[in-house]
């Protein structure tokens, strides 16, 4: 049985156990509407291997450990993959879709997923601006996860605009996940 949301019936999603939402985040959209987005607060392990050169850290991103060294976006993606989802890190800075960083790889999206991102971009008027970090799909379900380091990062205006455009494409609120992480 699904849940009712904005006139749509949406199925409950099976999140990776480490990313199961524990609360909701109130996000104010440019329209001034407030939406309640599922939120999780995992603790990721700090990378303890060989030091990664700063030039390879995308502006000094934290290097974490999950099945090797990874940025938070890749840790989130790998957790979804381990739970049977397909997905990518949407590298908006370099405008690439990635499944890893070391080595620097890039992939093309399957046509159905690319069409969805194209629809959102068309509503927004900008191709990459504000797209949430991790895009996963399984069957007919999709999840966009936004990675935020606890106490150091917050949702930006372009991410609010992107969220509004995605919601205007009739994606249900449970298609979004805010991942506010810390490291140990």
C-alpha positions as CSV (number, residue, x, y, z in Angstrom):
1,X,0.0,0.0,0.0
2,X,1.4,3.4,-0.9
3,X,1.1,6.8,0.8
4,X,-0.8,9.7,-0.4
5,X,1.1,12.8,-1.4
6,X,0.0,15.8,-3.5
7,X,-2.8,13.7,-5.0
8,X,-0.3,10.9,-6.0
9,X,-0.1,7.5,-4.5
10,X,3.6,6.8,-3.9
11,X,5.2,3.5,-2.9
12,X,7.4,3.3,0.2
13,X,11.0,3.1,-0.8
14,X,13.5,0.6,0.5
15,X,16.5,2.6,1.5
16,X,19.9,1.1,2.3
17,X,20.0,0.3,6.0
18,X,22.8,2.9,6.7
19,X,20.8,5.6,5.0
20,X,17.3,5.0,6.3
21,X,15.6,8.3,7.0
22,X,15.2,9.1,10.7
23,X,13.6,12.6,10.3
24,X,12.5,15.2,7.8
25,X,14.1,18.4,6.8
26,X,11.9,21.5,6.1
27,X,13.2,23.1,2.9
28,X,11.7,26.4,1.7
29,X,11.4,26.5,-2.0
30,X,11.7,29.8,-4.1
31,X,7.8,29.8,-4.3
32,X,8.0,30.1,-0.4
33,X,6.3,26.7,-0.1
34,X,7.9,24.5,2.5
35,X,8.5,20.9,1.7
36,X,9.4,18.1,4.1
37,X,12.2,16.0,2.7
38,X,13.3,12.7,4.3
39,X,16.6,13.1,6.1
40,X,19.3,10.7,7.4
41,X,22.3,11.4,9.6
42,X,24.9,8.7,9.1
43,X,28.5,8.6,10.4
44,X,31.1,7.7,7.8
45,X,34.6,6.4,8.4
46,X,37.5,8.7,7.7
47,X,40.0,7.4,5.2
48,X,43.2,6.2,7.0
49,X,45.1,5.0,4.0
50,X,47.7,6.9,1.9
51,X,47.1,10.7,1.9
52,X,45.3,11.9,-1.2
53,X,46.9,14.8,-2.9
54,X,44.8,18.0,-2.6
55,X,44.5,18.4,-6.4
56,X,42.5,15.1,-6.4
57,X,40.1,16.2,-3.6
58,X,37.7,18.5,-5.6
59,X,38.5,21.5,-3.5
60,X,39.5,19.7,-0.4
61,X,36.5,17.3,0.0
62,X,36.8,14.9,2.9
63,X,38.2,11.6,1.9
64,X,36.2,8.8,3.5
65,X,36.5,5.0,3.7
66,X,33.8,2.7,2.3
67,X,35.0,-0.2,0.1
68,X,38.1,1.9,-0.6
69,X,38.6,5.7,-0.6
70,X,35.7,7.8,-1.6
71,X,34.0,11.2,-1.2
72,X,30.7,11.2,0.6
73,X,28.8,11.2,-2.7
74,X,30.5,8.0,-3.7
75,X,29.9,6.4,-0.2
76,X,26.2,7.2,-0.6
77,X,26.1,5.9,-4.1
78,X,27.9,2.6,-3.1
79,X,25.4,2.1,-0.2
80,X,22.5,2.4,-2.7
81,X,24.3,0.0,-5.1
82,X,24.9,-2.5,-2.3
83,X,21.1,-2.4,-1.7
84,X,20.4,-3.2,-5.3
85,X,20.0,0.3,-6.8
86,X,21.7,1.6,-10.0
87,X,23.0,5.1,-9.8
88,X,25.6,7.8,-10.4
89,X,27.3,10.7,-8.7
90,X,26.1,13.8,-10.6
91,X,29.4,15.8,-10.7
92,X,27.9,19.2,-11.4
93,X,31.2,21.0,-11.2
94,X,32.7,19.0,-14.1
95,X,29.3,18.2,-15.7
96,X,29.9,14.4,-15.7
97,X,28.1,11.4,-14.3
98,X,30.4,9.2,-12.3
99,X,30.4,5.9,-10.4
100,X,33.8,6.4,-8.9
101,X,36.5,9.0,-8.6
102,X,39.7,7.0,-8.5
103,X,40.4,6.6,-11.4
104,X,38.4,9.6,-12.7
105,X,35.7,7.8,-14.6
106,X,32.6,9.1,-16.4
107,X,29.6,7.3,-17.8
108,X,26.5,8.0,-19.8
109,X,23.1,7.6,-18.2
110,X,20.6,5.1,-19.5
111,X,18.1,6.9,-21.9
112,X,15.2,6.8,-19.4
113,X,17.2,8.4,-16.6
114,X,18.7,11.0,-19.0
115,X,15.2,11.9,-20.1
116,X,14.1,12.5,-16.5
117,X,17.1,14.8,-15.9
118,X,16.4,16.6,-19.2
119,X,12.8,17.2,-18.1
120,X,13.9,18.7,-14.8
121,X,16.6,20.8,-16.5
122,X,14.0,22.1,-19.0
123,X,11.8,23.3,-16.1
124,X,14.8,24.9,-14.5
125,X,16.3,26.4,-17.6
126,X,19.8,25.3,-16.6
127,X,21.3,21.9,-17.3
128,X,23.4,21.1,-14.3
129,X,22.8,23.9,-11.8
130,X,21.7,22.6,-8.4
131,X,21.1,19.0,-9.3
132,X,21.3,16.9,-6.2
133,X,24.5,14.8,-5.8
134,X,23.5,11.2,-6.2
135,X,20.9,9.9,-8.6
136,X,19.7,6.3,-8.1
137,X,17.0,4.2,-9.7
138,X,15.5,0.8,-9.2
139,X,12.6,-0.5,-11.2
140,X,10.3,2.5,-11.7
141,X,11.5,4.3,-8.5
142,X,14.1,7.1,-8.3
143,X,16.0,8.8,-5.5
144,X,18.0,12.0,-5.6
145,X,20.3,12.3,-2.5
146,X,22.0,15.5,-1.5
147,X,25.2,15.1,0.6
148,X,25.8,17.7,3.3
149,X,28.6,17.6,5.9
150,X,27.0,18.2,9.3
151,X,27.7,21.7,10.7
152,X,29.6,22.7,7.6
153,X,27.2,22.7,4.7
154,X,23.6,23.5,4.0
155,X,21.1,23.5,1.0
156,X,22.0,26.3,-1.5
157,X,19.5,28.4,-3.4
158,X,20.3,26.7,-6.7
159,X,19.6,23.3,-5.0
160,X,16.2,24.7,-3.8
161,X,15.4,25.8,-7.3
162,X,16.4,22.4,-8.7
163,X,14.3,20.6,-6.1
164,X,11.3,22.8,-7.0
165,X,11.8,21.9,-10.7
166,X,12.0,18.2,-9.9
167,X,8.8,18.4,-7.8
168,X,7.1,20.3,-10.6
169,X,8.0,17.2,-12.8
170,X,5.7,15.3,-10.4
171,X,8.4,13.5,-8.5
172,X,7.1,12.6,-5.0
173,X,8.8,14.0,-1.9
174,X,10.1,10.5,-1.0
175,X,12.2,10.6,-4.2
176,X,14.6,12.9,-2.4
177,X,16.9,12.2,0.6
178,X,19.0,14.7,2.5
179,X,22.1,12.9,3.8
180,X,23.6,15.1,6.6
181,X,26.8,13.1,7.4
182,X,29.6,13.3,9.9
183,X,32.8,11.3,10.1
184,X,34.7,9.4,12.7
